[in-house]
Amino acid sequence: MKIIKDILLCDLDAFFASVEQRDRPELQGKPVIVGGSPDGRGVVSTCSYEARKFGVHSAMPMKKALSLCPGAVIIRGRMSRYKEVAGQVRHIFSQYTPDIEIVSIDEAYLAFPAGKGLKAGLMIHDHIKEELKLSISVGVSTNKLLAKIACELAKPDRVKALWAENVDSELWPLSIRVLPGIGPVTGEKLNRLGIRTVKDLAAYPLESLNRTLGSNANLIHGYAHGIDDRNIEPEHVVKSISEETTFSDDLYDQDTIHAILLELSAGVGYRLRSANLTGRTITLKLRFSDFSTITRGKTLTNPADSDSDIYKTAQELFSRHKGKPPWRLIGIQVSGLEQGGQLSLLSPTESEEKEKKLTEIRDRLHQKYGNEVIFQARRLKKED
């Protein structure tokens, strides 16, 4: 017997663009487009609601986006930053329920006891607004389908419930395109049968629908009645933590590579400590200008979570396997994860104690302001 739960779909609104507008207040209220270069074949990754008013949308060629919105601010994007903020959002989710299914970097399903979902959705919405200053839409129902549709109806920045008893009044008047599995091609086939709204689809004889939709007919017909038996699938246990960056231009300078390794190590170290994890194997990923890629790893005697241990190992691996410049991408991965921080039977030295205290300070700043507030000395030197 299936246990009835309330299901939430939480979707961060225009996530990448919202992070940029939050981190750079001068961008607030302006049309912001995050994506590839307009000089090449770049496409829109996401855009702010100010840009959407001009007809810009995700996956649109950047050239077309700029023709629709010439005054847009174009940003190439900072994936490591977006992953970091997404981690902060997930940490907030985990304070309300352990039943979390991550759909994408900006979207997740959450499960709650029946009758508790709407209150939880309102609390999560306000928590993220107040602590992270981000806009989030939340849909609430008793299954994934209706929660997803409720979330779309809630956009932007609201909380909405769509219950089974309201399917005929709220779901049926909508276009069939709101249902999963109905894209442009299938939608056109159904339109030719006179099926345009969800109500039309719900009323259409199932046996006749089989001829058009084949094996998907039962599923989609059930969706039209608000039926969805999919369960929440919590995220699998993390097996590794990694950070990488692709350079906009191929790099020849080893000092710059070392500075980037330092930042990547700090990012990975912070994520390990935040999850109370340590790792035994450190792997360097390196891509050359001809797109050939290598990965080289080293297993440590003792598991590590400190920035310095990760950096020293990554730097050693780079020195051994750097080949000939230029380099196109570099990344660090820590695997062989274990629960719990580093332990030592020896008393820490003065320098180790000092590093520990500095790390704790950096972590607190990182948690509050993000990684852009921390600039290592090597990075500052390169920017002189």
N, C-alpha and C positions, 0 to 999 in steps of 0.2 A: 504493500500500500504506500503510495507516494505521500510524503509529508508536505502539507501545504505551507509555503513560505511566501513572504513578500520579496519581490525581486526589484532591485534598483539598477538602472543604467545611468552611470555618471559620466558625462562627456564634457571635457574642458573646451570652452568655446574659443575657436580660432587660436588654438593653443600656442603655436610657435610665435605668431604675431602678437598675442597677448603678453607673452613673456618679454618680447622685445619692447613693447610699449610700457610694461611695468618697470623694466630695468633702465629704460631711457625715457624719463618723463616727457622730454621734448617731443616724443613721437605720439603722445596721447592725443586722440582726436584727429590724427592724420591717417590717410590711407596707406597702410603698410602691406607690402607683399614680400613674403619670404620664399625664395626659390633660386633657380639657376640664373646664369648670366643671360641678359637679353641679347647679347651679341652672338650667342651660339644657338644651341637647341634647348636652352633652359626652359623649364616649366615651373608653374606656380606650385609650391608645396602647400602653402596656406596663405590666407590674407585676412586682414582685419575687416570688421564689419563696415568700416568707412569705405574700404575698397570694394566690398561686395555690392554696395549701392550702385556702382558703375558697371556691374555685370561680371566682375572678375570672380573666378572660382578656382578651386584646386584642379591640378592637372591641365590647366589651360596653358598654351605656349606663352612664354613671357613677353614675346613681341606683341601678341594680341592683347595681353593684359595691359601693356603700356599704351597701346593705341586707344583702349577704352578708358584708361585712367592715367593720363600723361603726368599728372602731378604726384604719382605714387612714390613712396620711399622704398627702394629695393634693398633687401638685406639677404645676403647669401645664406645665412642661417648658422646656428651654433649647436650642433646635435648634442655635444657633450653637456651643454648647459640645459637643453630641453630634457635630457635623460635625468639630469640632476634634479630638476624641479619636479619631474614626474615621480621620482623617488620620494620627494617630500609629500606629494599628494597621496601616494600609496601609504605612506606612514600615517597620515591622517585617517585614511580608510581603515587601516588596521586597528585604530583606536576604538572603532565602532563594531567591527565584526571580523572574524577570521575567515569567513566564507567570501572570498574575493576571486573573481576570474578576470584576469587582465586580457582585454581584447586588443588593445594597441597602446602606444605610448600615452595617449590622451583619453582613453576610454576603458571602463571596467564595469562588470556586473557585480553587485553585492547582494547577499541574501540575509534576511532577517526573519524572526518569528512572525507568523501571520498577525496582521494588525499593527505591527511596529514600524513598517516601512516608511510611511509618509512622514512621521515625526523624525525618524532617522535621516531621511532625505533632506528635510528642512535644516536639521542640525549640521549635517555635513556641508550643505551649501553655504551656510553662514560661517562655519569654521574655516573653510577654504577662502572665502571672501575676506575674512578678517585677518587670518594669519598669513596667507600667501598673496593676497590682493589680486586674485585671479577670478575670472568669470567661469561659472560651471552650470550646466543644465542637468537636471536630474529627472528621470522618468521613473514612476513607481507603478507596479502592478503585481500580479501573481504569476506571471511568466515572462520569459525573455522578450517574446514578440511584442506584447503590449507595453512592456517597460521601454523598449526601443522606440516604439511609435510615440509613446508619451513624452519621451525625451526630445524627439524631433519637434513635437508640438510645444514643448516648453522653451525652445530656443528663441532668443538667447537669455541665459542667466536667470532661469526660473525653475521652479519645481512643480511638476504636474503628475497627478495620478490618473490612470485609465484602467478602470476595473471591468471585469467580465460583464457585469450587468449594464454597462454603458456602451458595449460594442455597437449595438444598433444605432445609437444616437450620435456617437463620436467617431467610431471607426468606419462604419459603412458609408458615410458621405464622402470619404476621402478617395483620391485616385488609387487605382490598383498598384501604382508604382511605389506606394509606401510599403508593400509587402516584400519580404525577402524572396529572391528567386525570380522576380519579375523585372527584367531589364528592358531596354529599348526594343529588342527583337520580340521577346515574348509578349511585351505590352502591345506591340503592333498587331500580333496575331489575335490577341484577345479583343482588341479594339474592333477588328474586322468581324468579330462575332457579336458586336454590340455591347461588349463588357468594358466599361470605363471606370466605374466606381467599385469599391469593395462590396457594396450591397449587390451590384450586378453579378459579381463573381460568386457571392454566397448563395444567390438564388439560382444560379445556372446548374442544370442537372450534371451530377458528377460523371455519369457514364458518357455524356457528350463531351465533357471537359477532358476525359482520358484521350480522346482522339487528337486533341491539340497539345496537351501538356505531357502526355505519356506517363511515365513512372512518377513524375512530380505532381500529378493531378491531386492525389489524396492529400499530400502535405500542404499544397497551396490552397486547396479548398478548405482545409482545416484552419489555415491562417486567416482566411476570410471570415471565419466564425470566431476568431480570437483564440484558437486552440494551439498550444505549443507545449510539447512535453519535454523539451530539452532541459537538462539539469545544469546547475552551476558547476563548473569544472575549475577548482582552485588551482593556482599556479604551482607548477612542479618545483621541487626543491632545487635551489640554485646550485649549479655545479661549478661555475666559474664567474669571475668578475673581470671585466675588461674595459679598456678605453683605447680609442684609436683616433687618428686624425689624417685626413687626406689634404695634401697641400694644394693651394690654388695654382702655384707654380712649383715645378720641380726644384728641390733644394740641393745645393752643393756644399753648404757650409756645415761642418761637423759641430761647431759650437752651438749653432741654432738647433741642431738635432738634439744635443745634450740638454738644452734648455727645455725643449718640448718633452723629452723623456722625463724631466724633473716634474713638469706639470701633470703629465699622464700618471706618473707614480703617485703624486699627491691625490689625484682624483680616485685612483683605485684604492689607495690606502684609506682614504676617508670612507669610501663605501664599505670596505671590509670592517672598519671599526664601528661604523654605524649599525651594521648587522651582527656585531659581536662575533666576527669570523676571522680566522687566520688561514693562510694558504701555504702549501709546501712547494708547489711548482710555479715558477715564473717563466712566462713565454714571451718572446719578442716576435712581433710580426713586422716584416719589412717588405715594401713593394718598390721595385725599381722603375725607371722611366719607360722600359719596354713592357710594363705591366706584369713581369714575372714576380712572383711572391714567394717568400720563404718564411717559415716559422721555426724558431730555435728556442729550446727550453732548458731550464736547469732546476733540479729538485734540491731543495735546501735541507740541511740536517734538522733544523728546527723550523716550525711553521712561523710565518711572518705576517705582520699587519702594518709595519711602520713604513712611512714614505721612503726613508733612507735605505732600508734593506731592499725594498723593491727597486729603487733607483739604481743602487750599486750593482745589483744583479742584471738589470736591463742594460745598463751602460757597459758592463762586461760582455754581455751577449752581442751588443752592437759592435763593440770593438773587434770581436772575433769574426763576425759574419757580415760586416757592413758592405763588403764588395766595393765596386767602383761607383762613385756618384754619377748622376744625381739620384735622389730618392723621391718617391712620389707619396708614400704613405708609411706611417709608423704606428705601432700599437703595442700595448702591454696587456697581458692576461695573467691572472693569478687563479690557479686551480688546485685541486687536492684540498678542498676547503674543510675546515674543522670548526666546530662551535667553541667559542671561548677565546679570550685574548691570550697574548703571549705570556708565558710563565717562565720564571728563571729561579734556580736554586741559589744563585749568587746574588749578593747585594749589588744594586746598580751603582755604576761609577757616577761621579759628579756630572760628567758630560752626558751620560745616558739619562740621568734624572732631569737635567736641563732640557734635553731633547723631548722627553716625555711631557714636561710642562708646556713647552712651546707647541707641541702637537695638540695638546688639549685646548690651548688658546685658539689655534688655527681651526680646530674642529668646531669650536663654538662660533667663531666668526663665519665659517663655512655654512653651518646650519642656519645662521640668521640672515646672512647676506649673499650666500652663493660663492662659487669659487673665484669670481672675478675680483673679489676684494683682496685676495691673497696674491701678492706678487713676490716670487722668490728673487733673491739677490741676483742670480744668474740672468733671469729674464729682464730685470731692471737694467743690468749692465748692457744687454744686447740692444735695449731701446735707447740708450744714450746717443 
